[in-house]
Amino acid sequence: MQILMEFLQLTADEVRALAQFAPQLLGRLDAFATTLGEHIDAQALDDGGLAALGHDQRSAVAAMQADHYRELLAPAYTPQLQHHMVEVGALYYRWGLPPMWIMTMSALFAAAFEAFAADLSLAQRRPLMGALYKRLRRDEAWQMEGYRKATESVRRKLERSPLRDALTGSLNRAALQEMLPSALDRARRHGSKVMVGMLEFDDFNGFVAAQGNAVGDTVLQQLAERLRNALRKTDLVARLDGDRFALVLEDIYRIEAVAPLLERLQLDLNLPYTLSDTVIWQCPLSIGITVFPDDNVDAPELLRHAQQAMHNARTSKSHRECFWSFYGREVDALMAVA
Protein backbone atom coordinates (compact mmCIF):
# COMPACT_ATOMS: atom_id res chain seq x y z
CA MET A 1 0.00 0.00 0.00
CA GLN A 2 2.85 2.39 0.84
CA ILE A 3 4.38 1.99 -2.63
CA LEU A 4 1.00 2.70 -4.23
CA MET A 5 0.50 5.84 -2.13
CA GLU A 6 3.94 7.13 -3.09
CA PHE A 7 3.21 6.47 -6.76
CA LEU A 8 -0.03 8.48 -6.50
CA GLN A 9 1.60 11.64 -5.12
CA LEU A 10 0.64 14.72 -7.15
CA THR A 11 3.24 16.59 -9.18
CA ALA A 12 3.65 20.34 -8.83
CA ASP A 13 1.74 20.91 -12.09
CA GLU A 14 -1.11 18.69 -10.89
CA VAL A 15 -1.31 20.58 -7.57
CA ARG A 16 -1.53 23.89 -9.41
CA ALA A 17 -4.17 22.62 -11.85
CA LEU A 18 -6.30 21.25 -9.01
CA ALA A 19 -6.12 24.57 -7.16
CA GLN A 20 -6.96 26.51 -10.32
CA PHE A 21 -10.05 24.54 -11.32
CA ALA A 22 -11.38 23.35 -7.96
CA PRO A 23 -13.72 26.39 -7.53
CA GLN A 24 -15.33 25.76 -10.94
CA LEU A 25 -15.70 22.03 -10.25
CA LEU A 26 -17.27 22.74 -6.86
CA GLY A 27 -19.80 24.91 -8.67
CA ARG A 28 -20.97 21.77 -10.46
CA LEU A 29 -21.49 19.80 -7.22
CA ASP A 30 -25.25 20.35 -6.95
CA ALA A 31 -25.85 19.04 -10.47
CA PHE A 32 -23.60 16.05 -9.79
CA ALA A 33 -25.41 15.30 -6.51
CA THR A 34 -28.76 15.33 -8.30
CA THR A 35 -27.51 12.95 -10.99
CA LEU A 36 -25.97 10.72 -8.34
CA GLY A 37 -29.21 10.55 -6.35
CA GLU A 38 -31.12 9.56 -9.49
CA HIS A 39 -28.54 6.84 -10.23
CA ILE A 40 -28.84 5.39 -6.72
CA ASP A 41 -32.65 5.37 -6.85
CA ALA A 42 -32.59 3.77 -10.32
CA GLN A 43 -30.32 0.98 -9.07
CA ALA A 44 -32.66 0.37 -6.16
CA LEU A 45 -35.68 0.15 -8.45
CA ASP A 46 -33.82 -2.27 -10.72
CA ASP A 47 -33.05 -4.55 -7.77
CA GLY A 48 -29.38 -3.75 -7.95
CA GLY A 49 -26.85 -3.61 -5.14
CA LEU A 50 -28.82 -0.91 -3.32
CA ALA A 51 -32.21 -2.61 -3.50
CA ALA A 52 -32.19 -3.73 0.13
CA LEU A 53 -31.31 -0.27 1.51
CA GLY A 54 -34.08 1.94 2.81
CA HIS A 55 -34.67 5.49 1.62
CA ASP A 56 -32.70 7.00 4.54
CA GLN A 57 -29.72 4.75 3.82
CA ARG A 58 -29.76 5.60 0.12
CA SER A 59 -29.88 9.28 1.02
CA ALA A 60 -26.90 8.73 3.32
CA VAL A 61 -24.96 7.10 0.47
CA ALA A 62 -25.72 10.08 -1.79
CA ALA A 63 -24.68 12.56 0.93
CA MET A 64 -21.43 10.64 1.56
CA GLN A 65 -20.57 10.76 -2.12
CA ALA A 66 -21.29 14.49 -2.30
CA ASP A 67 -18.82 14.93 0.57
CA HIS A 68 -16.37 12.73 -1.31
CA TYR A 69 -16.68 15.03 -4.34
CA ARG A 70 -15.55 17.95 -2.15
CA GLU A 71 -12.74 15.90 -0.61
CA LEU A 72 -11.35 15.00 -4.03
CA LEU A 73 -10.88 18.72 -4.67
CA ALA A 74 -9.31 19.54 -1.28
CA PRO A 75 -5.95 21.35 -1.40
CA ALA A 76 -4.23 18.59 0.58
CA TYR A 77 -4.93 14.93 1.15
CA THR A 78 -4.91 14.63 4.94
CA PRO A 79 -4.80 11.61 7.29
CA GLN A 80 -8.37 12.52 8.24
CA LEU A 81 -9.51 12.08 4.63
CA GLN A 82 -7.66 8.77 4.43
CA HIS A 83 -9.39 7.59 7.62
CA HIS A 84 -12.75 8.67 6.22
CA MET A 85 -12.22 6.55 3.09
CA VAL A 86 -11.42 3.51 5.25
CA GLU A 87 -14.63 4.09 7.23
CA VAL A 88 -16.65 4.40 4.01
CA GLY A 89 -15.32 1.04 2.77
CA ALA A 90 -16.23 -0.61 6.08
CA LEU A 91 -19.72 0.89 5.92
CA TYR A 92 -20.26 -0.55 2.44
CA TYR A 93 -19.42 -3.99 3.82
CA ARG A 94 -21.82 -3.60 6.76
CA TRP A 95 -24.60 -2.51 4.40
CA GLY A 96 -24.02 -5.46 2.10
CA LEU A 97 -22.87 -3.44 -0.92
CA PRO A 98 -20.43 -5.38 -3.14
CA PRO A 99 -16.83 -4.11 -3.56
CA MET A 100 -17.68 -3.31 -7.20
CA TRP A 101 -19.74 -0.40 -5.87
CA ILE A 102 -16.47 1.38 -5.01
CA MET A 103 -15.36 1.14 -8.64
CA THR A 104 -18.81 2.19 -9.85
CA MET A 105 -18.66 5.40 -7.84
CA SER A 106 -15.17 6.18 -9.14
CA ALA A 107 -16.46 5.78 -12.69
CA LEU A 108 -19.27 8.27 -12.01
CA PHE A 109 -16.82 10.80 -10.57
CA ALA A 110 -14.46 10.32 -13.52
CA ALA A 111 -17.28 10.86 -16.02
CA ALA A 112 -18.30 14.12 -14.32
CA PHE A 113 -14.73 15.42 -14.25
CA GLU A 114 -14.07 14.40 -17.86
CA ALA A 115 -17.19 16.25 -18.99
CA PHE A 116 -15.86 19.42 -17.32
CA ALA A 117 -12.35 18.99 -18.77
CA ALA A 118 -13.57 18.35 -22.30
CA ASP A 119 -13.53 22.07 -23.15
CA LEU A 120 -10.08 22.73 -21.69
CA SER A 121 -6.89 22.82 -23.70
CA LEU A 122 -4.66 19.77 -23.59
CA ALA A 123 -2.11 21.66 -21.46
CA GLN A 124 -4.86 22.44 -18.92
CA ARG A 125 -6.68 19.13 -19.09
CA ARG A 126 -3.74 16.77 -18.68
CA PRO A 127 -2.49 17.88 -15.20
CA LEU A 128 -6.04 18.39 -13.91
CA MET A 129 -7.22 14.93 -14.89
CA GLY A 130 -3.91 13.46 -13.69
CA ALA A 131 -4.55 14.92 -10.25
CA LEU A 132 -8.17 13.78 -10.14
CA TYR A 133 -7.39 10.26 -11.34
CA LYS A 134 -4.69 9.89 -8.72
CA ARG A 135 -7.09 11.06 -6.03
CA LEU A 136 -9.71 8.58 -7.24
CA ARG A 137 -7.23 5.68 -7.29
CA ARG A 138 -6.01 6.64 -3.82
CA ASP A 139 -9.55 6.70 -2.41
CA GLU A 140 -10.43 3.40 -4.09
CA ALA A 141 -7.41 1.81 -2.43
CA TRP A 142 -8.33 3.06 1.05
CA GLN A 143 -12.00 2.15 0.65
CA MET A 144 -11.03 -1.36 -0.41
CA GLU A 145 -8.72 -1.52 2.62
CA GLY A 146 -11.66 -0.58 4.86
CA TYR A 147 -13.83 -3.20 3.17
CA ARG A 148 -11.11 -5.84 3.64
CA LYS A 149 -10.55 -4.98 7.30
CA ALA A 150 -14.29 -5.16 7.99
CA THR A 151 -14.46 -8.59 6.32
CA GLU A 152 -11.49 -9.89 8.30
CA SER A 153 -12.91 -8.50 11.54
CA VAL A 154 -16.10 -10.50 11.06
CA ARG A 155 -14.14 -13.65 10.25
CA ARG A 156 -11.88 -13.24 13.31
CA LYS A 157 -14.92 -12.71 15.50
CA LEU A 158 -16.43 -15.91 14.20
CA GLU A 159 -13.21 -17.83 14.77
CA ARG A 160 -13.10 -16.71 18.40
CA SER A 161 -16.78 -17.20 19.04
CA PRO A 162 -18.88 -20.22 20.04
CA LEU A 163 -20.01 -20.34 16.41
CA ARG A 164 -17.10 -22.67 15.59
CA ASP A 165 -17.20 -26.46 15.86
CA ALA A 166 -14.43 -27.45 18.28
CA LEU A 167 -13.55 -30.72 16.52
CA THR A 168 -13.34 -29.65 12.87
CA GLY A 169 -12.94 -25.86 13.01
CA SER A 170 -15.95 -25.49 10.71
CA LEU A 171 -18.86 -23.23 11.50
CA ASN A 172 -21.54 -24.86 13.65
CA ARG A 173 -25.33 -24.95 13.55
CA ALA A 174 -25.67 -21.64 15.42
CA ALA A 175 -23.42 -19.91 12.89
CA LEU A 176 -25.38 -21.38 9.99
CA GLN A 177 -28.67 -20.17 11.47
CA GLU A 178 -27.17 -16.70 11.85
CA MET A 179 -25.47 -16.44 8.46
CA LEU A 180 -27.80 -18.22 6.02
CA PRO A 181 -30.55 -15.53 6.15
CA SER A 182 -27.93 -12.90 5.27
CA ALA A 183 -26.82 -14.97 2.29
CA LEU A 184 -30.42 -15.12 1.08
CA ASP A 185 -30.75 -11.34 1.47
CA ARG A 186 -27.63 -10.81 -0.66
CA ALA A 187 -29.02 -13.11 -3.34
CA ARG A 188 -32.23 -11.05 -3.46
CA ARG A 189 -30.24 -7.83 -3.84
CA HIS A 190 -27.87 -9.12 -6.50
CA GLY A 191 -30.29 -11.29 -8.49
CA SER A 192 -28.19 -14.41 -7.84
CA LYS A 193 -28.86 -17.87 -6.43
CA VAL A 194 -27.77 -19.68 -3.27
CA MET A 195 -27.12 -23.42 -3.20
CA VAL A 196 -27.89 -25.02 0.14
CA GLY A 197 -26.59 -28.56 0.60
CA MET A 198 -26.55 -31.14 3.35
CA LEU A 199 -24.26 -34.16 3.30
CA GLU A 200 -23.20 -37.14 5.38
CA PHE A 201 -21.50 -40.51 4.95
CA ASP A 202 -23.71 -43.44 3.97
CA ASP A 203 -22.47 -45.63 6.86
CA PHE A 204 -20.59 -43.52 9.38
CA ASN A 205 -22.31 -45.00 12.45
CA GLY A 206 -21.29 -48.53 11.49
CA PHE A 207 -17.73 -47.37 10.92
CA VAL A 208 -17.52 -45.67 14.33
CA ALA A 209 -19.00 -48.74 16.03
CA ALA A 210 -16.21 -50.84 14.53
CA GLN A 211 -13.27 -48.40 14.78
CA GLY A 212 -14.11 -46.18 17.75
CA ASN A 213 -14.90 -42.51 18.27
CA ALA A 214 -11.30 -41.29 18.06
CA VAL A 215 -10.85 -42.74 14.57
CA GLY A 216 -14.24 -41.31 13.59
CA ASP A 217 -13.10 -37.86 14.74
CA THR A 218 -10.04 -38.15 12.49
CA VAL A 219 -12.25 -38.85 9.48
CA LEU A 220 -14.51 -35.89 10.30
CA GLN A 221 -11.51 -33.58 10.52
CA GLN A 222 -10.28 -34.78 7.12
CA LEU A 223 -13.74 -34.35 5.61
CA ALA A 224 -14.03 -30.79 6.93
CA GLU A 225 -10.59 -29.93 5.54
CA ARG A 226 -11.49 -31.36 2.12
CA LEU A 227 -14.69 -29.33 2.01
CA ARG A 228 -12.85 -26.12 2.87
CA ASN A 229 -10.18 -26.78 0.23
CA ALA A 230 -12.71 -27.74 -2.46
CA LEU A 231 -14.96 -24.71 -2.00
CA ARG A 232 -14.34 -20.97 -2.23
CA LYS A 233 -13.38 -18.98 0.87
CA THR A 234 -16.70 -17.15 0.60
CA ASP A 235 -18.70 -20.41 0.79
CA LEU A 236 -19.94 -21.65 4.16
CA VAL A 237 -19.19 -25.10 5.59
CA ALA A 238 -20.98 -25.92 8.85
CA ARG A 239 -20.92 -29.11 10.90
CA LEU A 240 -24.40 -29.70 12.27
CA ASP A 241 -23.99 -32.94 14.26
CA GLY A 242 -22.17 -36.25 13.89
CA ASP A 243 -21.03 -36.56 10.29
CA ARG A 244 -23.69 -34.19 8.95
CA PHE A 245 -22.42 -31.01 7.28
CA ALA A 246 -24.25 -28.14 5.60
CA LEU A 247 -22.92 -26.14 2.63
CA VAL A 248 -23.97 -22.68 1.49
CA LEU A 249 -22.66 -21.49 -1.89
CA GLU A 250 -23.47 -17.94 -3.03
CA ASP A 251 -23.09 -15.99 -6.28
CA ILE A 252 -24.58 -18.67 -8.53
CA TYR A 253 -26.30 -17.11 -11.53
CA ARG A 254 -27.29 -20.15 -13.59
CA ILE A 255 -28.87 -23.21 -12.03
CA GLU A 256 -27.18 -25.36 -14.67
CA ALA A 257 -23.81 -24.50 -13.09
CA VAL A 258 -24.61 -26.46 -9.92
CA ALA A 259 -24.26 -30.01 -11.27
CA PRO A 260 -20.68 -29.55 -12.65
CA LEU A 261 -19.69 -28.04 -9.32
CA LEU A 262 -21.02 -31.12 -7.51
CA GLU A 263 -19.16 -33.42 -9.89
CA ARG A 264 -15.88 -31.73 -8.95
CA LEU A 265 -16.77 -31.94 -5.27
CA GLN A 266 -17.53 -35.65 -5.58
CA LEU A 267 -14.04 -36.31 -6.94
CA ASP A 268 -12.47 -34.63 -3.90
CA LEU A 269 -14.69 -36.34 -1.34
CA ASN A 270 -14.48 -39.85 -2.78
CA LEU A 271 -10.77 -40.19 -2.06
CA PRO A 272 -9.91 -42.66 0.76
CA TYR A 273 -9.53 -41.32 4.32
CA THR A 274 -6.23 -42.03 6.06
CA LEU A 275 -6.64 -43.63 9.50
CA SER A 276 -3.02 -44.62 10.10
CA ASP A 277 0.15 -45.35 8.17
CA THR A 278 -1.32 -48.64 6.99
CA VAL A 279 -5.11 -48.25 7.25
CA ILE A 280 -7.40 -46.28 4.97
CA TRP A 281 -11.18 -46.08 4.79
CA GLN A 282 -13.44 -45.20 1.89
CA CYS A 283 -17.17 -44.64 2.08
CA PRO A 284 -19.54 -42.84 -0.28
CA LEU A 285 -21.43 -39.77 0.86
CA SER A 286 -24.91 -38.55 0.07
CA ILE A 287 -25.73 -34.90 -0.44
CA GLY A 288 -29.09 -33.20 -0.75
CA ILE A 289 -29.35 -29.91 -2.62
CA THR A 290 -31.87 -27.12 -2.90
CA VAL A 291 -31.41 -23.80 -4.68
CA PHE A 292 -32.80 -20.43 -3.60
CA PRO A 293 -34.85 -18.60 -4.93
CA ASP A 294 -36.02 -21.44 -7.19
CA ASP A 295 -36.98 -23.01 -3.88
CA ASN A 296 -38.41 -19.75 -2.54
CA VAL A 297 -38.72 -20.43 1.21
CA ASP A 298 -36.99 -19.16 4.34
CA ALA A 299 -33.68 -20.39 5.74
CA PRO A 300 -35.01 -23.09 8.12
CA GLU A 301 -37.24 -24.53 5.40
CA LEU A 302 -34.34 -24.60 2.92
CA LEU A 303 -32.35 -26.68 5.39
CA ARG A 304 -35.28 -29.07 5.82
CA HIS A 305 -35.60 -29.40 2.06
CA ALA A 306 -31.87 -30.10 1.72
CA GLN A 307 -32.14 -32.75 4.42
CA GLN A 308 -35.10 -34.35 2.64
CA ALA A 309 -33.13 -34.41 -0.62
CA MET A 310 -30.18 -35.99 1.19
CA HIS A 311 -32.48 -38.72 2.53
CA ASN A 312 -33.64 -39.34 -1.05
CA ALA A 313 -30.03 -39.67 -2.20
CA ARG A 314 -29.28 -42.22 0.52
CA THR A 315 -32.33 -44.36 -0.17
CA SER A 316 -31.36 -44.58 -3.87
CA LYS A 317 -27.66 -45.31 -3.27
CA SER A 318 -27.87 -48.88 -4.60
CA HIS A 319 -28.73 -47.70 -8.12
CA ARG A 320 -27.84 -43.99 -8.29
CA GLU A 321 -25.35 -42.54 -10.80
CA CYS A 322 -24.25 -39.61 -8.63
CA PHE A 323 -24.07 -38.94 -4.91
CA TRP A 324 -26.49 -35.99 -4.87
CA SER A 325 -30.20 -35.42 -5.14
CA PHE A 326 -32.06 -32.16 -5.73
CA TYR A 327 -35.15 -31.11 -3.89
CA GLY A 328 -38.49 -30.64 -5.60
CA ARG A 329 -38.94 -28.90 -8.89
CA GLU A 330 -35.21 -28.28 -9.48
CA VAL A 331 -34.66 -31.99 -10.04
CA ASP A 332 -35.61 -32.31 -13.71
CA ALA A 333 -33.74 -29.20 -14.85
CA LEU A 334 -30.56 -30.02 -12.98
CA MET A 335 -30.42 -33.73 -13.64
CA ALA A 336 -30.83 -33.00 -17.33
CA VAL A 337 -27.43 -31.29 -17.34
CA ALA A 338 -25.71 -33.50 -14.78
C-alpha positions in Angstrom: 0.0 0.0 0.0 2.8 2.4 0.8 4.4 2.0 -2.6 1.0 2.7 -4.2 0.5 5.8 -2.1 3.9 7.1 -3.1 3.2 6.5 -6.8 0.0 8.5 -6.5 1.6 11.6 -5.1 0.6 14.7 -7.2 3.2 16.6 -9.2 3.6 20.3 -8.8 1.7 20.9 -12.1 -1.1 18.7 -10.9 -1.3 20.6 -7.6 -1.5 23.9 -9.4 -4.2 22.6 -11.8 -6.3 21.2 -9.0 -6.1 24.6 -7.2 -7.0 26.5 -10.3 -10.0 24.5 -11.3 -11.4 23.4 -8.0 -13.7 26.4 -7.5 -15.3 25.8 -10.9 -15.7 22.0 -10.2 -17.3 22.7 -6.9 -19.8 24.9 -8.7 -21.0 21.8 -10.5 -21.5 19.8 -7.2 -25.2 20.3 -6.9 -25.9 19.0 -10.5 -23.6 16.1 -9.8 -25.4 15.3 -6.5 -28.8 15.3 -8.3 -27.5 13.0 -11.0 -26.0 10.7 -8.3 -29.2 10.5 -6.3 -31.1 9.6 -9.5 -28.5 6.8 -10.2 -28.8 5.4 -6.7 -32.6 5.4 -6.9 -32.6 3.8 -10.3 -30.3 1.0 -9.1 -32.7 0.4 -6.2 -35.7 0.1 -8.5 -33.8 -2.3 -10.7 -33.1 -4.6 -7.8 -29.4 -3.7 -8.0 -26.8 -3.6 -5.1 -28.8 -0.9 -3.3 -32.2 -2.6 -3.5 -32.2 -3.7 0.1 -31.3 -0.3 1.5 -34.1 1.9 2.8 -34.7 5.5 1.6 -32.7 7.0 4.5 -29.7 4.7 3.8 -29.8 5.6 0.1 -29.9 9.3 1.0 -26.9 8.7 3.3 -25.0 7.1 0.5 -25.7 10.1 -1.8 -24.7 12.6 0.9 -21.4 10.6 1.6 -20.6 10.8 -2.1 -21.3 14.5 -2.3 -18.8 14.9 0.6 -16.4 12.7 -1.3 -16.7 15.0 -4.3 -15.5 18.0 -2.2 -12.7 15.9 -0.6 -11.4 15.0 -4.0 -10.9 18.7 -4.7 -9.3 19.5 -1.3 -5.9 21.3 -1.4 -4.2 18.6 0.6 -4.9 14.9 1.1 -4.9 14.6 4.9 -4.8 11.6 7.3 -8.4 12.5 8.2 -9.5 12.1 4.6 -7.7 8.8 4.4 -9.4 7.6 7.6 -12.7 8.7 6.2 -12.2 6.6 3.1 -11.4 3.5 5.2 -14.6 4.1 7.2 -16.7 4.4 4.0 -15.3 1.0 2.8 -16.2 -0.6 6.1 -19.7 0.9 5.9 -20.3 -0.5 2.4 -19.4 -4.0 3.8 -21.8 -3.6 6.8 -24.6 -2.5 4.4 -24.0 -5.5 2.1 -22.9 -3.4 -0.9 -20.4 -5.4 -3.1 -16.8 -4.1 -3.6 -17.7 -3.3 -7.2 -19.7 -0.4 -5.9 -16.5 1.4 -5.0 -15.4 1.1 -8.6 -18.8 2.2 -9.9 -18.7 5.4 -7.8 -15.2 6.2 -9.1 -16.5 5.8 -12.7 -19.3 8.3 -12.0 -16.8 10.8 -10.6 -14.5 10.3 -13.5 -17.3 10.9 -16.0 -18.3 14.1 -14.3 -14.7 15.4 -14.3 -14.1 14.4 -17.9 -17.2 16.3 -19.0 -15.9 19.4 -17.3 -12.4 19.0 -18.8 -13.6 18.3 -22.3 -13.5 22.1 -23.2 -10.1 22.7 -21.7 -6.9 22.8 -23.7 -4.7 19.8 -23.6 -2.1 21.7 -21.5 -4.9 22.4 -18.9 -6.7 19.1 -19.1 -3.7 16.8 -18.7 -2.5 17.9 -15.2 -6.0 18.4 -13.9 -7.2 14.9 -14.9 -3.9 13.5 -13.7 -4.6 14.9 -10.2 -8.2 13.8 -10.1 -7.4 10.3 -11.3 -4.7 9.9 -8.7 -7.1 11.1 -6.0 -9.7 8.6 -7.2 -7.2 5.7 -7.3 -6.0 6.6 -3.8 -9.5 6.7 -2.4 -10.4 3.4 -4.1 -7.4 1.8 -2.4 -8.3 3.1 1.0 -12.0 2.2 0.7 -11.0 -1.4 -0.4 -8.7 -1.5 2.6 -11.7 -0.6 4.9 -13.8 -3.2 3.2 -11.1 -5.8 3.6 -10.6 -5.0 7.3 -14.3 -5.2 8.0 -14.5 -8.6 6.3 -11.5 -9.9 8.3 -12.9 -8.5 11.5 -16.1 -10.5 11.1 -14.1 -13.7 10.3 -11.9 -13.2 13.3 -14.9 -12.7 15.5 -16.4 -15.9 14.2 -13.2 -17.8 14.8 -13.1 -16.7 18.4 -16.8 -17.2 19.0 -18.9 -20.2 20.0 -20.0 -20.3 16.4 -17.1 -22.7 15.6 -17.2 -26.5 15.9 -14.4 -27.5 18.3 -13.5 -30.7 16.5 -13.3 -29.7 12.9 -12.9 -25.9 13.0 -15.9 -25.5 10.7 -18.9 -23.2 11.5 -21.5 -24.9 13.7 -25.3 -24.9 13.6 -25.7 -21.6 15.4 -23.4 -19.9 12.9 -25.4 -21.4 10.0 -28.7 -20.2 11.5 -27.2 -16.7 11.8 -25.5 -16.4 8.5 -27.8 -18.2 6.0 -30.5 -15.5 6.2 -27.9 -12.9 5.3 -26.8 -15.0 2.3 -30.4 -15.1 1.1 -30.7 -11.3 1.5 -27.6 -10.8 -0.7 -29.0 -13.1 -3.3 -32.2 -11.1 -3.5 -30.2 -7.8 -3.8 -27.9 -9.1 -6.5 -30.3 -11.3 -8.5 -28.2 -14.4 -7.8 -28.9 -17.9 -6.4 -27.8 -19.7 -3.3 -27.1 -23.4 -3.2 -27.9 -25.0 0.1 -26.6 -28.6 0.6 -26.6 -31.1 3.3 -24.3 -34.2 3.3 -23.2 -37.1 5.4 -21.5 -40.5 4.9 -23.7 -43.4 4.0 -22.5 -45.6 6.9 -20.6 -43.5 9.4 -22.3 -45.0 12.4 -21.3 -48.5 11.5 -17.7 -47.4 10.9 -17.5 -45.7 14.3 -19.0 -48.7 16.0 -16.2 -50.8 14.5 -13.3 -48.4 14.8 -14.1 -46.2 17.8 -14.9 -42.5 18.3 -11.3 -41.3 18.1 -10.8 -42.7 14.6 -14.2 -41.3 13.6 -13.1 -37.9 14.7 -10.0 -38.2 12.5 -12.3 -38.8 9.5 -14.5 -35.9 10.3 -11.5 -33.6 10.5 -10.3 -34.8 7.1 -13.7 -34.4 5.6 -14.0 -30.8 6.9 -10.6 -29.9 5.5 -11.5 -31.4 2.1 -14.7 -29.3 2.0 -12.8 -26.1 2.9 -10.2 -26.8 0.2 -12.7 -27.7 -2.5 -15.0 -24.7 -2.0 -14.3 -21.0 -2.2 -13.4 -19.0 0.9 -16.7 -17.2 0.6 -18.7 -20.4 0.8 -19.9 -21.7 4.2 -19.2 -25.1 5.6 -21.0 -25.9 8.8 -20.9 -29.1 10.9 -24.4 -29.7 12.3 -24.0 -32.9 14.3 -22.2 -36.2 13.9 -21.0 -36.6 10.3 -23.7 -34.2 8.9 -22.4 -31.0 7.3 -24.2 -28.1 5.6 -22.9 -26.1 2.6 -24.0 -22.7 1.5 -22.7 -21.5 -1.9 -23.5 -17.9 -3.0 -23.1 -16.0 -6.3 -24.6 -18.7 -8.5 -26.3 -17.1 -11.5 -27.3 -20.2 -13.6 -28.9 -23.2 -12.0 -27.2 -25.4 -14.7 -23.8 -24.5 -13.1 -24.6 -26.5 -9.9 -24.3 -30.0 -11.3 -20.7 -29.5 -12.7 -19.7 -28.0 -9.3 -21.0 -31.1 -7.5 -19.2 -33.4 -9.9 -15.9 -31.7 -9.0 -16.8 -31.9 -5.3 -17.5 -35.7 -5.6 -14.0 -36.3 -6.9 -12.5 -34.6 -3.9 -14.7 -36.3 -1.3 -14.5 -39.9 -2.8 -10.8 -40.2 -2.1 -9.9 -42.7 0.8 -9.5 -41.3 4.3 -6.2 -42.0 6.1 -6.6 -43.6 9.5 -3.0 -44.6 10.1 0.2 -45.4 8.2 -1.3 -48.6 7.0 -5.1 -48.3 7.2 -7.4 -46.3 5.0 -11.2 -46.1 4.8 -13.4 -45.2 1.9 -17.2 -44.6 2.1 -19.5 -42.8 -0.3 -21.4 -39.8 0.9 -24.9 -38.6 0.1 -25.7 -34.9 -0.4 -29.1 -33.2 -0.7 -29.4 -29.9 -2.6 -31.9 -27.1 -2.9 -31.4 -23.8 -4.7 -32.8 -20.4 -3.6 -34.9 -18.6 -4.9 -36.0 -21.4 -7.2 -37.0 -23.0 -3.9 -38.4 -19.7 -2.5 -38.7 -20.4 1.2 -37.0 -19.2 4.3 -33.7 -20.4 5.7 -35.0 -23.1 8.1 -37.2 -24.5 5.4 -34.3 -24.6 2.9 -32.3 -26.7 5.4 -35.3 -29.1 5.8 -35.6 -29.4 2.1 -31.9 -30.1 1.7 -32.1 -32.8 4.4 -35.1 -34.3 2.6 -33.1 -34.4 -0.6 -30.2 -36.0 1.2 -32.5 -38.7 2.5 -33.6 -39.3 -1.0 -30.0 -39.7 -2.2 -29.3 -42.2 0.5 -32.3 -44.4 -0.2 -31.4 -44.6 -3.9 -27.7 -45.3 -3.3 -27.9 -48.9 -4.6 -28.7 -47.7 -8.1 -27.8 -44.0 -8.3 -25.4 -42.5 -10.8 -24.3 -39.6 -8.6 -24.1 -38.9 -4.9 -26.5 -36.0 -4.9 -30.2 -35.4 -5.1 -32.1 -32.2 -5.7 -35.1 -31.1 -3.9 -38.5 -30.6 -5.6 -38.9 -28.9 -8.9 -35.2 -28.3 -9.5 -34.7 -32.0 -10.0 -35.6 -32.3 -13.7 -33.7 -29.2 -14.9 -30.6 -30.0 -13.0 -30.4 -33.7 -13.6 -30.8 -33.0 -17.3 -27.4 -31.3 -17.3 -25.7 -33.5 -14.8 
